[in-house]
């Protein structure tokens, strides 16, 4: 297919997907809409099988995955993680719960490869899906590569309404405490807008300079992966380097935000996950409906049980703990949107809304980082080595 035509078609698909997601307030995710469009297009032969490869986005996405992971690392503040350490622990417990339940219960119904794929997708986002896909495709397991894509596409449909109900229950509890005068209301910290600081010279803060620096970090991560024979996975190393280099002032927070190439890079890595859909048959996809239901039922149950128990141990309410665990199904910005909606739906005046949101929002934001961004990537990177 003509490269320009392929590129233009994909941009149209993503524009439509984003439009639907915004209109439904992310209840219907852009990933789900895009998955449906690609599936229908490929299976009806409206789209040629080489649509993704012809666009050059697939090759770009595979090149810049490491760049995006370093960027994600620079989004994480070690100081914030320390303040919300209980939330981090509950989030880690949720991902461990998903893995434990999938191996203990899911293995009774699913092959080990599908179990690992389910763990990566239910507990994480795009990066975890790509990690599973890389391992599956390297072993020639196309349907194992497709499986996490389907899970990721439907995560929001399950996670958003479920979390919304639970957070409203937590908001109602907090409103009662606020009216009784037992809720400790902390004044929001004043954040003064300032240019993020970095020790890098101005010449390396341009679009090209930034991409060069991040590219070097990705190369270091790949080198560490090679000399440890894969024991230290390149994606995990890239994430950790992003976190540490931000903490030491080498890289600015959100290092890629604002540079000219960031939006296209994000679109390119999202395109990666649709690759296996082009070569899978309709019968194969129908056969994955059962495993898909099992993955959600078992995985979400593991998250609920482990996060609920750990939260109880650490002094959090059960609803708040479960909500933290469910962030594996969507991450940011869903964590922010659901927190704000819960506070506004229960609070009856500005003071109540602010008090409730002040308790829920910080926990949910950090929860998304601790589950989707950190723990899922680490655990999936380890487990993906066992796909064969």
N, C-alpha and C positions, 0 to 999 in steps of 0.2 A: 504494500500500500504506500502511496505517496506520503513521505514524512510530514509535510505541512498539513495535509488533510487529516492524518492520524492524530497529530498534536492538537489540531483545532477541535476534532470530535471529542477527545478526552477532556479538553477544557470546557466544552459545552456540557458534558456529563457531570463534571464536578460543579459547574455553576448551578445546574439544576438541583444537584444534591444539596449544596449549601443553602439554596433558596428554601427547599422543603424543610431542612433542619431548623432554619431560623423561624419559619412560619409555625412550626410545631414546638418551638422552644426546646429543641434537641430531643424531644420524646422519640421522634423518628430520626435516627442519626443519619448524617450524610453518608456514612459508611454503608448503612443498610440500603439507602436509595441507590448509591453507586453500584453496589453488589447486584441488586435486582436488574438495573439497566444493563450492566455488563453480561450478566447471565442470560437475559432474554436476547440481547444482541448477538452473543456468541452462538447460542443454541438455535437461533432462527437464521443464522448466517447473514444477518444484517451487518454484523461486524466481521471482518476477516480475522482469521486466527492470529495473524501477525500485527494486529492493531497496536498492541502495547509496545512490541519491539520496534515497529516502524517509527513510532513517535520519538524514539531516543530517550524517553522519560525513564524507561526501565533501566537502561544502562546508567543514566544519571543517578537514579535512586540508589542503585547498588553501590555506586561510588561514594555517595554522601551520607549513607546511614551512620557511619562513625562520627561525622560532623554534627549531625543532629543529636546524637547521644552525648557528645561533649557539651553541646548547648544545653541539653536537659540537665546535665550535671551542674552547670553554672546557674541554673534556676534555683538550686537548693542552697539554703542558708543553714550552715552548721549551728549557728546561734539559735535559729528558730526551732531546729530539731531538738536542741537541748531543752528549750523551754517547754516543748510539748512531748517530752520523752515518753510519757505514759501513752499518748496517742500513737507514737511510733511503735511502741511495743505491742499495742493492740492490733495495729495494722500488720505488723510482721506475723503475729499469731493468726490473723485471718488468712494470710497467704499459706502459712504452714498448714492450717486447717483444710484449705482447699486441696493441697497436695496429699495430706494424710487420708482424707475421705476418698479422694480419687483412687489412691493406691489400694486402700482397704476395701472399699465398696465398689468403686468404678471398675476395678480390675475383674470383678465377678462377671461383668457384662461386656467389657471392652478390651481389645488388644492393648498391650503395653504402649505401643506407639501412639495410639489414640488417647490413652490416658495422659501421656506426657503432653500431647498437643492440647488437650483440654485444660490441663493445669496452667500452661503458658497463656492460653487465651482468656480463661475465666479470671485469672489473677492479674492480668496485665493488659497493655494496649498494643499499639502498632509494633513497637520494638520487640516485645515478647513474641508476637505472631511471626515476625520476620526471622527471629532466632530459630523458632520451630520449623519454619518453612525451609530455611537454609539446610538444616540437618536432614529434613525429610526428602527434599529434592536431591541432595547429595547421595542418598540411598535409593533413589528412584521411586520413592513413595509419594506419588502425586496426590492421592486422596487424603493422605495424612497431612499434606501441605494445604489442601483445600479446607479441611475440617476446622482449623482455628479461624479461618476467614469467616466462615458461617457463624461461629460462636461470637466473634467480634462484632459482626453485623447486627446481631440480636441482643447484645449486652444491654444497650440503653433501654430497650423495650421492657426488659425485666428489672433492671437496676433503678431506673428513675421512679416509676410508680411505687415500687416497694420501699425505697429509701424515703420518698415523700411522705408516705403514711407513717413510717417510723419516726422521722424527724418531727412531724407534727405532734406526735405523742410526747416526744421529748420537749418540744416547745411549750406544750400545755403544762407539763410538769414544772418547767422553769418559770412560766407565768405565775403559777401558784406560789412558788418560792419568792418571786419578786414581790407579789402582793402581800405576802406574809412578812416581808422584810428580812428574809433569811438568805437571799441571793446576793452574793458579793458581786457588785457591779464595778468593773474596772474601767477607768477612763481610757478611751482609745489613745494610743500613742500618736504624737504629732510627727508626721513624716514630712520633712522639708525636701522639696524636690532639688536634687543636686545631680550634677553630672557624675555618673559612676566612675570611680577612680580605678586606674590601672597603671602599672609601672611600665607598660609598653610605650615606646615612642609614638608620636602622632602618625608617623609613616606606616605603622603597623595597625592603625585603627581605622583605616579606610576599608572599603569592601574587599579589595584584593589583599590588603595586609592582614585583615581579620581571617580571611579564608586560608591564607598561607600559615598563620599561626595555628589555627585549629587543625589544619592538615598535618602539621608537624606533630601535634598531640596525638592525632589518630595513627600516624606512622609509629610513634613510640608505643602506643597501645598494641598495635599489630606485632611489633618487635617483641614486646613482653610476652604476648601470646605464643609466638614462635619459639622463644628460648625456653619457655616452660612447657612446651609441647601441648599447649592448649589447656593446661591446668588452670592458668589465669586467663579466662576468656577475654578476647579483645574488646567486646562490648562492655563487660564489667569494668575492665581497666580504664576504658575511655570515660565511662560514667564517673568513676572515682577520681580520675585526673581532672575532670571538669569541676567536681566539687572542691577538690583541694586547691586547684589553681585559682578558683574564685576566692576561696578563703584567704589565700596568701596575696591577693591583689594583682595577680598576673593577668587573669581574664576578668572582664567586666561581667556583672550579673546579666543573664540573658544575652550572652555574647553575640548571637547571630541576629537578634531582633533589631530591626532598623536598617540592616544592610540590604542592598538591592536584590541579592540572590535568595534570601531566606524563604519567601513565599513559594518560589518555584521548587526549591529543595524539599520543602515539606510535601508539596504535591507529588514530587517524584518518588519519595519513599512510600507514600500511600499507594501509589500505582503498583509497587512491587507485589503487594499482597493479592492483587487481582490476577497476577500472571497465571497461576494454575487453573483458574476458572476456564481459560480458553481451551484447554485440552481435556477437560473432564466431561463425561457424558451425563445426560439427564438422569439416567438410571442410577449412576454412581451418586449423584447429588441426593436423589430420593432416598437412597440407602443410608445416607448420613443423618436423616431426620431422627431416627431412634437414638443413635449415639449423641446427637445434639441435645435431646431432651434429658438423657441420662447425665451428660456433662453439667448441665445447668442445675438439675435437681440435686445431684451429689455434691458438686463444687460449691454451690451457694449454701447448702446445708452445713458443709464443713466450715465455711467462712462464718456463718451465724453462730455455730456452737463454739468455735475456738475464740472468736472475738468477744462473744458474750461472757464466757468464763473468765477470760483474761481481764476484761473490763471490770467484772465484779471483784476480782482479786485486787485490782488497782484503785477501786473506789469510784469508778464511773457507773452511771446508770446503765441498765441493760439496753434500752433503746439507743442511747448515744453510742454504746460499744458496738452494737450490731450495725448501726449506720456507718461507723468508721470502717468496719469490715466490708461493707457493701460498696465502698468506693473503688474496689477492684473492678467493678463493672463499668466504670465510666471515667473516673479521674477528673482533672480540671478541664473545662470550667464548670462541669456538672456539680462539683462539690460546692462551688460558690453559689450557683443558681438555686440549688435545692435548699441551701441554708437560708438564703434571703427569702425565698418563697415561704418556707416554714415559719419564719419569724413574722412576716407580714400577714400571714393567714391567721395567726393566733393572737398576736399582740393587738391591743385595742387602742393604743395611742403610740406616739413616737418614742416615748420613754420605754415602754414595754418592748416594742420592736427592737430598739437599740440594745436593751439588756439581754434579750433572748439571742439576738444575732451575735452579740459579743461573746456569748458562751459557746454557741454552735459553730460559727464560721471558722475561727482559728483552728479548731480541732479537725474540721472537715478538710480544710485546705492542706494541712500537714498530713492528714490521713492519706490523701490522694498521692502525695509524694512518697510516703513510706510504703504504700502498697504497689501501685502501678509503676512508679518511676524507679524505685530502688529494689525492693524485695523481690518483686516478680521477675525483673531482669536478671538478678543474681541467681535465683532458684531455677529459672527457665534455662539459663546458660549452662548450669550444671547438669540438669536433667536431659537437655537436648543431646548430650554426648551419648546417651543410651538409646537413641533412636536408630534402628537398623532394620 
